[in-house]
């Protein structure tokens, strides 16, 4: 439940920063708690906090910006020109 909400929300962010991802995750988890969606679960607040930290690590790795090296950029541009 939390994972699906977090994934969908983070995918909706355009070029998200680490701060934006963290804030989105915090907002979603807090919303689930305040809406009582975890009341009937056997998950503890400690476990929720562990999940929150893991979601942040995972989503950060999914959205990290890959460094583009000059050689790769030139090769990519050449490939595009060849296709034209």
KAFEN-V572287 format. One line per field, one symbol per residue. ss: DSSP state (A for helix, B for strand, O for the rest). burial: b if it has 16 or more other ideal C-beta (glycine too) atoms within 10 Angstrom, else e. Layout:
BEGIN
ss = ???
burial = ???
END
This chain:
BEGIN
ss = OAAAAAAAAAAOOOOOOAAAAAAAAAAAAAAAAAOOOOOOOOOOAAAAAAAAAAAAAAAAAAOOOOOOOAAAAAAAAAAAAAAO
burial = ebeebbeebbeeeeebeeeebbebbeebbeebeeeeebeeeeeeeeebeebbeebbebbbeebeeeeeeeeeeeeeeeeeeeee
END
